[in-house]
Amino acid sequence: MNEKQTQSLEGQHPEHQENRNESGQSSPPEGRLRPGTDVGSLIQWPPTFERVLDSEEAAALLHIHPKTLQRLARNGEIPGFRIGKLWGFRASALNQWLEGRMAG
């Protein structure tokens, strides 16, 4: 680690410091696992953030009208969430919901 990297880590809490291997890639702090994982699980680091779909994008994926999608989400029939007046959906949650409906 060079002097500039060392200076940037000074003053940080040890749990929030990144560990870097010889190639400069970051790895998770030792001894910390994501909730619900065990030692044998593969942990993706750094964590990824899935883009949130709006009603129109999610409805287009399902080939339904956005108002129908919003009604299903409001009634708890399909996974979604509200932030203020806007509905948000994760494509992975919609995919799981759809697979569950196809299996049953």
Biopython code that builds the backbone (N, CA, C, O; Angstrom):
import numpy as np
from Bio.PDB.StructureBuilder import StructureBuilder

atoms = [
    (1, "MET", "N", (0.868, -1.178, 0.000)),
    (1, "MET", "CA", (0.000, 0.000, 0.000)),
    (1, "MET", "C", (0.900, 1.222, 0.000)),
    (1, "MET", "O", (1.866, 1.283, 0.760)),
    (2, "ASN", "N", (0.592, 2.184, -0.838)),
    (2, "ASN", "CA", (1.431, 3.365, -0.904)),
    (2, "ASN", "C", (1.030, 4.365, 0.182)),
    (2, "ASN", "O", (0.047, 4.175, 0.897)),
    (3, "GLU", "N", (1.812, 5.424, 0.282)),
    (3, "GLU", "CA", (1.597, 6.414, 1.343)),
    (3, "GLU", "C", (0.242, 7.098, 1.235)),
    (3, "GLU", "O", (-0.404, 7.366, 2.248)),
    (4, "LYS", "N", (-0.194, 7.383, 0.002)),
    (4, "LYS", "CA", (-1.474, 8.051, -0.210)),
    (4, "LYS", "C", (-2.633, 7.169, 0.257)),
    (4, "LYS", "O", (-3.571, 7.660, 0.885)),
    (5, "GLN", "N", (-2.573, 5.851, -0.051)),
    (5, "GLN", "CA", (-3.626, 4.926, 0.375)),
    (5, "GLN", "C", (-3.633, 4.796, 1.891)),
    (5, "GLN", "O", (-4.698, 4.729, 2.505)),
    (6, "THR", "N", (-2.449, 4.759, 2.499)),
    (6, "THR", "CA", (-2.349, 4.651, 3.952)),
    (6, "THR", "C", (-2.970, 5.860, 4.616)),
    (6, "THR", "O", (-3.686, 5.724, 5.608)),
    (7, "GLN", "N", (-2.708, 7.044, 4.082)),
    (7, "GLN", "CA", (-3.257, 8.268, 4.659)),
    (7, "GLN", "C", (-4.777, 8.286, 4.542)),
    (7, "GLN", "O", (-5.459, 8.771, 5.445)),
    (8, "SER", "N", (-5.322, 7.758, 3.429)),
    (8, "SER", "CA", (-6.772, 7.787, 3.253)),
    (8, "SER", "C", (-7.473, 6.823, 4.207)),
    (8, "SER", "O", (-8.655, 7.002, 4.500)),
    (9, "LEU", "N", (-6.768, 5.807, 4.696)),
    (9, "LEU", "CA", (-7.365, 4.844, 5.617)),
    (9, "LEU", "C", (-7.246, 5.281, 7.074)),
    (9, "LEU", "O", (-7.963, 4.778, 7.939)),
    (10, "GLU", "N", (-6.351, 6.206, 7.338)),
    (10, "GLU", "CA", (-6.172, 6.662, 8.708)),
    (10, "GLU", "C", (-7.438, 7.338, 9.206)),
    (10, "GLU", "O", (-8.054, 8.124, 8.485)),
    (11, "GLY", "N", (-7.824, 7.036, 10.426)),
    (11, "GLY", "CA", (-8.992, 7.651, 11.018)),
    (11, "GLY", "C", (-10.284, 6.906, 10.718)),
    (11, "GLY", "O", (-11.334, 7.266, 11.250)),
    (12, "GLN", "N", (-10.232, 5.880, 9.881)),
    (12, "GLN", "CA", (-11.423, 5.091, 9.606)),
    (12, "GLN", "C", (-11.553, 4.008, 10.662)),
    (12, "GLN", "O", (-10.558, 3.512, 11.190)),
    (13, "HIS", "N", (-12.789, 3.651, 10.961)),
    (13, "HIS", "CA", (-13.052, 2.566, 11.879)),
    (13, "HIS", "C", (-12.537, 1.281, 11.240)),
    (13, "HIS", "O", (-12.719, 1.103, 10.036)),
    (14, "PRO", "N", (-11.898, 0.368, 11.991)),
    (14, "PRO", "CA", (-11.314, -0.836, 11.403)),
    (14, "PRO", "C", (-12.312, -1.684, 10.611)),
    (14, "PRO", "O", (-11.922, -2.322, 9.633)),
    (15, "GLU", "N", (-13.586, -1.708, 11.006)),
    (15, "GLU", "CA", (-14.571, -2.520, 10.295)),
    (15, "GLU", "C", (-14.887, -1.956, 8.923)),
    (15, "GLU", "O", (-15.394, -2.680, 8.066)),
    (16, "HIS", "N", (-14.600, -0.672, 8.691)),
    (16, "HIS", "CA", (-14.945, -0.035, 7.424)),
    (16, "HIS", "C", (-13.755, 0.082, 6.493)),
    (16, "HIS", "O", (-13.884, 0.617, 5.392)),
    (17, "GLN", "N", (-12.600, -0.409, 6.913)),
    (17, "GLN", "CA", (-11.429, -0.348, 6.062)),
    (17, "GLN", "C", (-11.479, -1.468, 5.043)),
    (17, "GLN", "O", (-11.915, -2.577, 5.350)),
    (18, "GLU", "N", (-11.038, -1.182, 3.843)),
    (18, "GLU", "CA", (-10.963, -2.196, 2.798)),
    (18, "GLU", "C", (-9.635, -2.912, 2.907)),
    (18, "GLU", "O", (-8.603, -2.293, 3.167)),
    (19, "ASN", "N", (-9.664, -4.206, 2.709)),
    (19, "ASN", "CA", (-8.438, -4.974, 2.606)),
    (19, "ASN", "C", (-8.112, -5.104, 1.129)),
    (19, "ASN", "O", (-9.000, -5.382, 0.323)),
    (20, "ARG", "N", (-6.871, -4.911, 0.767)),
    (20, "ARG", "CA", (-6.470, -5.022, -0.635)),
    (20, "ARG", "C", (-5.429, -6.134, -0.748)),
    (20, "ARG", "O", (-4.508, -6.224, 0.064)),
    (21, "ASN", "N", (-5.590, -6.975, -1.761)),
    (21, "ASN", "CA", (-4.608, -8.025, -1.982)),
    (21, "ASN", "C", (-3.470, -7.473, -2.829)),
    (21, "ASN", "O", (-3.426, -6.279, -3.126)),
    (22, "GLU", "N", (-2.548, -8.356, -3.216)),
    (22, "GLU", "CA", (-1.362, -7.907, -3.945)),
    (22, "GLU", "C", (-1.698, -7.258, -5.279)),
    (22, "GLU", "O", (-0.964, -6.386, -5.744)),
    (23, "SER", "N", (-2.806, -7.674, -5.907)),
    (23, "SER", "CA", (-3.165, -7.099, -7.204)),
    (23, "SER", "C", (-3.966, -5.803, -7.055)),
    (23, "SER", "O", (-4.327, -5.187, -8.058)),
    (24, "GLY", "N", (-4.247, -5.383, -5.818)),
    (24, "GLY", "CA", (-4.956, -4.136, -5.585)),
    (24, "GLY", "C", (-6.462, -4.269, -5.535)),
    (24, "GLY", "O", (-7.164, -3.265, -5.410)),
    (25, "GLN", "N", (-6.988, -5.510, -5.632)),
    (25, "GLN", "CA", (-8.424, -5.710, -5.570)),
    (25, "GLN", "C", (-8.871, -5.714, -4.119)),
    (25, "GLN", "O", (-8.148, -6.174, -3.235)),
    (26, "SER", "N", (-10.080, -5.194, -3.881)),
    (26, "SER", "CA", (-10.576, -5.129, -2.515)),
    (26, "SER", "C", (-11.214, -6.456, -2.135)),
    (26, "SER", "O", (-11.708, -7.190, -2.991)),
    (27, "SER", "N", (-11.198, -6.754, -0.849)),
    (27, "SER", "CA", (-11.838, -7.949, -0.312)),
    (27, "SER", "C", (-12.574, -7.546, 0.953)),
    (27, "SER", "O", (-12.270, -6.503, 1.532)),
    (28, "PRO", "N", (-13.551, -8.359, 1.403)),
    (28, "PRO", "CA", (-14.320, -7.972, 2.580)),
    (28, "PRO", "C", (-13.462, -7.980, 3.834)),
    (28, "PRO", "O", (-12.468, -8.704, 3.897)),
    (29, "PRO", "N", (-13.832, -7.181, 4.840)),
    (29, "PRO", "CA", (-13.110, -7.227, 6.105)),
    (29, "PRO", "C", (-13.172, -8.639, 6.667)),
    (29, "PRO", "O", (-14.207, -9.300, 6.583)),
    (30, "GLU", "N", (-12.080, -9.095, 7.231)),
    (30, "GLU", "CA", (-12.030, -10.466, 7.736)),
    (30, "GLU", "C", (-13.010, -10.666, 8.876)),
    (30, "GLU", "O", (-13.242, -9.771, 9.688)),
    (31, "GLY", "N", (-13.588, -11.877, 8.917)),
    (31, "GLY", "CA", (-14.480, -12.227, 10.004)),
    (31, "GLY", "C", (-15.891, -11.688, 9.869)),
    (31, "GLY", "O", (-16.684, -11.835, 10.799)),
    (32, "ARG", "N", (-16.231, -11.077, 8.762)),
    (32, "ARG", "CA", (-17.567, -10.506, 8.594)),
    (32, "ARG", "C", (-18.249, -11.157, 7.408)),
    (32, "ARG", "O", (-17.703, -11.176, 6.305)),
    (33, "LEU", "N", (-19.429, -11.685, 7.629)),
    (33, "LEU", "CA", (-20.217, -12.300, 6.572)),
    (33, "LEU", "C", (-21.520, -11.555, 6.430)),
    (33, "LEU", "O", (-21.996, -10.920, 7.372)),
    (34, "ARG", "N", (-22.091, -11.636, 5.254)),
    (34, "ARG", "CA", (-23.419, -11.071, 5.073)),
    (34, "ARG", "C", (-24.410, -11.886, 5.888)),
    (34, "ARG", "O", (-24.206, -13.084, 6.087)),
    (35, "PRO", "N", (-25.486, -11.252, 6.365)),
    (35, "PRO", "CA", (-26.505, -11.994, 7.106)),
    (35, "PRO", "C", (-27.065, -13.131, 6.258)),
    (35, "PRO", "O", (-27.315, -12.970, 5.064)),
    (36, "GLY", "N", (-27.255, -14.279, 6.896)),
    (36, "GLY", "CA", (-27.834, -15.421, 6.204)),
    (36, "GLY", "C", (-26.837, -16.231, 5.397)),
    (36, "GLY", "O", (-27.237, -17.128, 4.655)),
    (37, "THR", "N", (-25.539, -15.937, 5.523)),
    (37, "THR", "CA", (-24.545, -16.709, 4.796)),
    (37, "THR", "C", (-23.718, -17.515, 5.778)),
    (37, "THR", "O", (-23.568, -17.142, 6.942)),
    (38, "ASP", "N", (-23.187, -18.616, 5.295)),
    (38, "ASP", "CA", (-22.274, -19.396, 6.124)),
    (38, "ASP", "C", (-20.890, -19.328, 5.505)),
    (38, "ASP", "O", (-20.702, -18.746, 4.437)),
    (39, "VAL", "N", (-19.921, -19.930, 6.187)),
    (39, "VAL", "CA", (-18.537, -19.823, 5.757)),
    (39, "VAL", "C", (-18.335, -20.431, 4.374)),
    (39, "VAL", "O", (-17.483, -19.964, 3.618)),
    (40, "GLY", "N", (-19.102, -21.461, 4.029)),
    (40, "GLY", "CA", (-18.933, -22.114, 2.745)),
    (40, "GLY", "C", (-19.570, -21.376, 1.587)),
    (40, "GLY", "O", (-19.367, -21.759, 0.435)),
    (41, "SER", "N", (-20.323, -20.346, 1.852)),
    (41, "SER", "CA", (-21.005, -19.611, 0.781)),
    (41, "SER", "C", (-20.053, -18.667, 0.074)),
    (41, "SER", "O", (-19.108, -18.146, 0.667)),
    (42, "LEU", "N", (-20.321, -18.459, -1.201)),
    (42, "LEU", "CA", (-19.554, -17.491, -1.963)),
    (42, "LEU", "C", (-20.129, -16.112, -1.693)),
    (42, "LEU", "O", (-21.327, -15.893, -1.872)),
    (43, "ILE", "N", (-19.296, -15.192, -1.269)),
    (43, "ILE", "CA", (-19.743, -13.844, -0.944)),
    (43, "ILE", "C", (-19.232, -12.903, -2.021)),
    (43, "ILE", "O", (-18.034, -12.849, -2.297)),
    (44, "GLN", "N", (-20.143, -12.170, -2.619)),
    (44, "GLN", "CA", (-19.749, -11.207, -3.637)),
    (44, "GLN", "C", (-19.343, -9.912, -2.948)),
    (44, "GLN", "O", (-20.091, -9.366, -2.138)),
    (45, "TRP", "N", (-18.153, -9.429, -3.277)),
    (45, "TRP", "CA", (-17.663, -8.204, -2.678)),
    (45, "TRP", "C", (-17.068, -7.340, -3.758)),
    (45, "TRP", "O", (-16.342, -7.907, -4.574)),
    (46, "PRO", "N", (-17.269, -6.092, -3.871)),
    (46, "PRO", "CA", (-18.196, -5.314, -3.068)),
    (46, "PRO", "C", (-19.643, -5.649, -3.443)),
    (46, "PRO", "O", (-19.914, -6.130, -4.542)),
    (47, "PRO", "N", (-20.562, -5.387, -2.515)),
    (47, "PRO", "CA", (-21.959, -5.705, -2.786)),
    (47, "PRO", "C", (-22.466, -4.950, -4.021)),
    (47, "PRO", "O", (-22.054, -3.821, -4.284)),
    (48, "THR", "N", (-23.362, -5.589, -4.768)),
    (48, "THR", "CA", (-23.920, -4.935, -5.947)),
    (48, "THR", "C", (-25.288, -4.361, -5.603)),
    (48, "THR", "O", (-25.958, -4.824, -4.680)),
    (49, "PHE", "N", (-25.680, -3.367, -6.343)),
    (49, "PHE", "CA", (-26.980, -2.737, -6.140)),
    (49, "PHE", "C", (-27.790, -2.932, -7.399)),
    (49, "PHE", "O", (-27.401, -2.481, -8.476)),
    (50, "GLU", "N", (-28.925, -3.610, -7.261)),
    (50, "GLU", "CA", (-29.786, -3.852, -8.405)),
    (50, "GLU", "C", (-30.613, -2.606, -8.697)),
    (50, "GLU", "O", (-31.200, -2.015, -7.790)),
    (51, "ARG", "N", (-30.657, -2.214, -9.949)),
    (51, "ARG", "CA", (-31.418, -1.046, -10.364)),
    (51, "ARG", "C", (-32.901, -1.273, -10.102)),
    (51, "ARG", "O", (-33.418, -2.367, -10.329)),
    (52, "VAL", "N", (-33.573, -0.250, -9.630)),
    (52, "VAL", "CA", (-35.004, -0.315, -9.350)),
    (52, "VAL", "C", (-35.767, 0.074, -10.619)),
    (52, "VAL", "O", (-35.472, 1.086, -11.255)),
    (53, "LEU", "N", (-36.756, -0.755, -10.971)),
    (53, "LEU", "CA", (-37.596, -0.474, -12.137)),
    (53, "LEU", "C", (-38.794, 0.352, -11.708)),
    (53, "LEU", "O", (-39.326, 0.152, -10.617)),
    (54, "ASP", "N", (-39.227, 1.285, -12.559)),
    (54, "ASP", "CA", (-40.467, 2.008, -12.271)),
    (54, "ASP", "C", (-41.644, 1.178, -12.778)),
    (54, "ASP", "O", (-41.445, 0.110, -13.356)),
    (55, "SER", "N", (-42.853, 1.657, -12.566)),
    (55, "SER", "CA", (-44.059, 0.911, -12.942)),
    (55, "SER", "C", (-44.104, 0.584, -14.426)),
    (55, "SER", "O", (-44.478, -0.525, -14.809)),
    (56, "GLU", "N", (-43.728, 1.533, -15.254)),
    (56, "GLU", "CA", (-43.790, 1.310, -16.697)),
    (56, "GLU", "C", (-42.791, 0.250, -17.150)),
    (56, "GLU", "O", (-43.117, -0.610, -17.968)),
    (57, "GLU", "N", (-41.562, 0.317, -16.610)),
    (57, "GLU", "CA", (-40.542, -0.666, -16.990)),
    (57, "GLU", "C", (-40.929, -2.068, -16.520)),
    (57, "GLU", "O", (-40.825, -3.032, -17.278)),
    (58, "ALA", "N", (-41.375, -2.177, -15.271)),
    (58, "ALA", "CA", (-41.757, -3.479, -14.719)),
    (58, "ALA", "C", (-42.975, -4.038, -15.448)),
    (58, "ALA", "O", (-43.027, -5.234, -15.736)),
    (59, "ALA", "N", (-43.952, -3.189, -15.747)),
    (59, "ALA", "CA", (-45.149, -3.634, -16.466)),
    (59, "ALA", "C", (-44.793, -4.113, -17.868)),
    (59, "ALA", "O", (-45.375, -5.081, -18.359)),
    (60, "ALA", "N", (-43.848, -3.446, -18.510)),
    (60, "ALA", "CA", (-43.416, -3.870, -19.843)),
    (60, "ALA", "C", (-42.785, -5.261, -19.798)),
    (60, "ALA", "O", (-42.987, -6.065, -20.708)),
    (61, "LEU", "N", (-42.021, -5.547, -18.742)),
    (61, "LEU", "CA", (-41.428, -6.874, -18.602)),
    (61, "LEU", "C", (-42.492, -7.956, -18.479)),
    (61, "LEU", "O", (-42.335, -9.053, -19.014)),
    (62, "LEU", "N", (-43.573, -7.643, -17.775)),
    (62, "LEU", "CA", (-44.635, -8.619, -17.534)),
    (62, "LEU", "C", (-45.738, -8.572, -18.590)),
    (62, "LEU", "O", (-46.653, -9.396, -18.578)),
    (63, "HIS", "N", (-45.646, -7.611, -19.495)),
    (63, "HIS", "CA", (-46.651, -7.419, -20.552)),
    (63, "HIS", "C", (-48.041, -7.175, -19.970)),
    (63, "HIS", "O", (-49.031, -7.766, -20.400)),
    (64, "ILE", "N", (-48.083, -6.280, -18.974)),
    (64, "ILE", "CA", (-49.361, -5.862, -18.397)),
    (64, "ILE", "C", (-49.368, -4.336, -18.316)),
    (64, "ILE", "O", (-48.335, -3.695, -18.510)),
    (65, "HIS", "N", (-50.511, -3.769, -18.036)),
    (65, "HIS", "CA", (-50.640, -2.320, -17.929)),
    (65, "HIS", "C", (-50.033, -1.857, -16.597)),
    (65, "HIS", "O", (-50.171, -2.552, -15.590)),
    (66, "PRO", "N", (-49.363, -0.698, -16.575)),
    (66, "PRO", "CA", (-48.762, -0.201, -15.332)),
    (66, "PRO", "C", (-49.766, -0.046, -14.181)),
    (66, "PRO", "O", (-49.420, -0.294, -13.026)),
    (67, "LYS", "N", (-50.994, 0.359, -14.483)),
    (67, "LYS", "CA", (-52.002, 0.506, -13.415)),
    (67, "LYS", "C", (-52.384, -0.858, -12.832)),
    (67, "LYS", "O", (-52.654, -0.965, -11.636)),
    (68, "THR", "N", (-52.409, -1.896, -13.668)),
    (68, "THR", "CA", (-52.677, -3.251, -13.185)),
    (68, "THR", "C", (-51.553, -3.697, -12.258)),
    (68, "THR", "O", (-51.802, -4.284, -11.205)),
    (69, "LEU", "N", (-50.321, -3.414, -12.654)),
    (69, "LEU", "CA", (-49.159, -3.754, -11.829)),
    (69, "LEU", "C", (-49.227, -3.036, -10.482)),
    (69, "LEU", "O", (-48.976, -3.648, -9.444)),
    (70, "GLN", "N", (-49.561, -1.760, -10.487)),
    (70, "GLN", "CA", (-49.652, -0.990, -9.251)),
    (70, "GLN", "C", (-50.746, -1.537, -8.341)),
    (70, "GLN", "O", (-50.567, -1.618, -7.126)),
    (71, "ARG", "N", (-51.882, -1.913, -8.933)),
    (71, "ARG", "CA", (-52.978, -2.481, -8.137)),
    (71, "ARG", "C", (-52.552, -3.807, -7.502)),
    (71, "ARG", "O", (-52.830, -4.048, -6.327)),
    (72, "LEU", "N", (-51.880, -4.667, -8.272)),
    (72, "LEU", "CA", (-51.405, -5.949, -7.738)),
    (72, "LEU", "C", (-50.399, -5.723, -6.594)),
    (72, "LEU", "O", (-50.435, -6.427, -5.584)),
    (73, "ALA", "N", (-49.512, -4.747, -6.758)),
    (73, "ALA", "CA", (-48.530, -4.445, -5.717)),
    (73, "ALA", "C", (-49.210, -3.865, -4.477)),
    (73, "ALA", "O", (-48.863, -4.226, -3.353)),
    (74, "ARG", "N", (-50.168, -2.979, -4.676)),
    (74, "ARG", "CA", (-50.899, -2.366, -3.559)),
    (74, "ARG", "C", (-51.632, -3.432, -2.743)),
    (74, "ARG", "O", (-51.708, -3.334, -1.519)),
    (75, "ASN", "N", (-52.170, -4.451, -3.422)),
    (75, "ASN", "CA", (-52.889, -5.535, -2.751)),
    (75, "ASN", "C", (-51.958, -6.631, -2.214)),
    (75, "ASN", "O", (-52.426, -7.613, -1.638)),
    (76, "GLY", "N", (-50.646, -6.465, -2.402)),
    (76, "GLY", "CA", (-49.684, -7.436, -1.902)),
    (76, "GLY", "C", (-49.609, -8.702, -2.738)),
    (76, "GLY", "O", (-49.065, -9.708, -2.283)),
    (77, "GLU", "N", (-50.141, -8.673, -3.942)),
    (77, "GLU", "CA", (-50.144, -9.848, -4.807)),
    (77, "GLU", "C", (-48.853, -9.985, -5.612)),
    (77, "GLU", "O", (-48.552, -11.062, -6.126)),
    (78, "ILE", "N", (-48.099, -8.908, -5.720)),
    (78, "ILE", "CA", (-46.852, -8.904, -6.478)),
    (78, "ILE", "C", (-45.842, -8.077, -5.685)),
    (78, "ILE", "O", (-46.226, -7.076, -5.080)),
    (79, "PRO", "N", (-44.551, -8.463, -5.666)),
    (79, "PRO", "CA", (-43.567, -7.725, -4.862)),
    (79, "PRO", "C", (-43.246, -6.347, -5.440)),
    (79, "PRO", "O", (-42.850, -6.221, -6.599)),
    (80, "GLY", "N", (-43.421, -5.339, -4.626)),
    (80, "GLY", "CA", (-43.117, -3.968, -5.016)),
    (80, "GLY", "C", (-43.074, -3.100, -3.773)),
    (80, "GLY", "O", (-43.443, -3.545, -2.687)),
    (81, "PHE", "N", (-42.632, -1.883, -3.927)),
    (81, "PHE", "CA", (-42.566, -0.965, -2.791)),
    (81, "PHE", "C", (-42.827, 0.447, -3.272)),
    (81, "PHE", "O", (-42.638, 0.776, -4.443)),
    (82, "ARG", "N", (-43.263, 1.267, -2.340)),
    (82, "ARG", "CA", (-43.523, 2.672, -2.658)),
    (82, "ARG", "C", (-42.506, 3.563, -1.986)),
    (82, "ARG", "O", (-42.112, 3.343, -0.841)),
    (83, "ILE", "N", (-42.095, 4.559, -2.712)),
    (83, "ILE", "CA", (-41.299, 5.650, -2.159)),
    (83, "ILE", "C", (-42.071, 6.905, -2.530)),
    (83, "ILE", "O", (-42.049, 7.357, -3.674)),
    (84, "GLY", "N", (-42.750, 7.451, -1.537)),
    (84, "GLY", "CA", (-43.638, 8.577, -1.813)),
    (84, "GLY", "C", (-44.803, 8.101, -2.659)),
    (84, "GLY", "O", (-45.509, 7.167, -2.279)),
    (85, "LYS", "N", (-45.007, 8.736, -3.799)),
    (85, "LYS", "CA", (-46.103, 8.360, -4.700)),
    (85, "LYS", "C", (-45.672, 7.338, -5.747)),
    (85, "LYS", "O", (-46.513, 6.779, -6.451)),
    (86, "LEU", "N", (-44.375, 7.092, -5.854)),
    (86, "LEU", "CA", (-43.857, 6.239, -6.929)),
    (86, "LEU", "C", (-43.684, 4.797, -6.477)),
    (86, "LEU", "O", (-43.276, 4.538, -5.344)),
    (87, "TRP", "N", (-43.996, 3.862, -7.364)),
    (87, "TRP", "CA", (-43.796, 2.447, -7.120)),
    (87, "TRP", "C", (-42.437, 2.035, -7.676)),
    (87, "TRP", "O", (-41.997, 2.532, -8.713)),
    (88, "GLY", "N", (-41.781, 1.116, -6.965)),
    (88, "GLY", "CA", (-40.511, 0.559, -7.412)),
    (88, "GLY", "C", (-40.573, -0.961, -7.403)),
    (88, "GLY", "O", (-41.263, -1.561, -6.577)),
    (89, "PHE", "N", (-39.857, -1.568, -8.314)),
    (89, "PHE", "CA", (-39.854, -3.017, -8.450)),
    (89, "PHE", "C", (-38.447, -3.487, -8.781)),
    (89, "PHE", "O", (-37.710, -2.807, -9.495)),
    (90, "ARG", "N", (-38.079, -4.644, -8.265)),
    (90, "ARG", "CA", (-36.808, -5.265, -8.615)),
    (90, "ARG", "C", (-37.093, -6.381, -9.606)),
    (90, "ARG", "O", (-37.994, -7.193, -9.394)),
    (91, "ALA", "N", (-36.329, -6.421, -10.682)),
    (91, "ALA", "CA", (-36.536, -7.442, -11.703)),
    (91, "ALA", "C", (-36.352, -8.840, -11.111)),
    (91, "ALA", "O", (-37.082, -9.761, -11.477)),
    (92, "SER", "N", (-35.391, -9.013, -10.203)),
    (92, "SER", "CA", (-35.157, -10.336, -9.607)),
    (92, "SER", "C", (-36.362, -10.782, -8.776)),
    (92, "SER", "O", (-36.719, -11.960, -8.799)),
    (93, "ALA", "N", (-36.993, -9.860, -8.044)),
    (93, "ALA", "CA", (-38.176, -10.204, -7.249)),
    (93, "ALA", "C", (-39.356, -10.545, -8.147)),
    (93, "ALA", "O", (-40.127, -11.458, -7.849)),
    (94, "LEU", "N", (-39.496, -9.815, -9.244)),
    (94, "LEU", "CA", (-40.568, -10.119, -10.190)),
    (94, "LEU", "C", (-40.343, -11.484, -10.841)),
    (94, "LEU", "O", (-41.296, -12.230, -11.065)),
    (95, "ASN", "N", (-39.103, -11.804, -11.138)),
    (95, "ASN", "CA", (-38.776, -13.091, -11.733)),
    (95, "ASN", "C", (-39.100, -14.236, -10.765)),
    (95, "ASN", "O", (-39.670, -15.249, -11.169)),
    (96, "GLN", "N", (-38.734, -14.072, -9.488)),
    (96, "GLN", "CA", (-39.055, -15.087, -8.481)),
    (96, "GLN", "C", (-40.560, -15.247, -8.340)),
    (96, "GLN", "O", (-41.057, -16.369, -8.242)),
    (97, "TRP", "N", (-41.283, -14.150, -8.330)),
    (97, "TRP", "CA", (-42.738, -14.193, -8.218)),
    (97, "TRP", "C", (-43.332, -14.938, -9.410)),
    (97, "TRP", "O", (-44.224, -15.771, -9.242)),
    (98, "LEU", "N", (-42.844, -14.643, -10.602)),
    (98, "LEU", "CA", (-43.346, -15.266, -11.811)),
    (98, "LEU", "C", (-43.034, -16.772, -11.825)),
    (98, "LEU", "O", (-43.888, -17.578, -12.196)),
    (99, "GLU", "N", (-41.816, -17.146, -11.423)),
    (99, "GLU", "CA", (-41.459, -18.571, -11.356)),
    (99, "GLU", "C", (-42.335, -19.310, -10.362)),
    (99, "GLU", "O", (-42.710, -20.457, -10.603)),
    (100, "GLY", "N", (-42.671, -18.663, -9.235)),
    (100, "GLY", "CA", (-43.546, -19.274, -8.235)),
    (100, "GLY", "C", (-44.941, -19.509, -8.774)),
    (100, "GLY", "O", (-45.575, -20.513, -8.450)),
    (101, "ARG", "N", (-45.418, -18.599, -9.586)),
    (101, "ARG", "CA", (-46.759, -18.745, -10.175)),
    (101, "ARG", "C", (-46.766, -19.822, -11.252)),
    (101, "ARG", "O", (-47.768, -20.513, -11.437)),
    (102, "MET", "N", (-45.654, -19.965, -11.958)),
    (102, "MET", "CA", (-45.592, -20.975, -13.010)),
    (102, "MET", "C", (-45.477, -22.384, -12.429)),
    (102, "MET", "O", (-45.960, -23.344, -13.029)),
    (103, "ALA", "N", (-44.839, -22.511, -11.262)),
    (103, "ALA", "CA", (-44.641, -23.823, -10.649)),
    (103, "ALA", "C", (-45.947, -24.325, -10.036)),
    (103, "ALA", "O", (-46.169, -25.534, -9.962)),
    (104, "GLY", "N", (-46.807, -23.416, -9.600)),
    (104, "GLY", "CA", (-48.005, -23.811, -8.864)),
    (104, "GLY", "C", (-49.235, -23.935, -9.636)),
    (104, "GLY", "O", (-50.282, -24.264, -9.080)),
]
sb = StructureBuilder()
sb.init_structure("model")
sb.init_model(0)
sb.init_chain("A")
sb.init_seg("    ")
for serial, (resi, resn, name, xyz) in enumerate(atoms, 1):
    if name == "N":
        sb.init_residue(resn, " ", resi, " ")
    sb.init_atom(name, np.array(xyz, "f"), 0.0, 1.0, " ", f" {name:<3s}", serial, name[0])
structure = sb.get_structure()
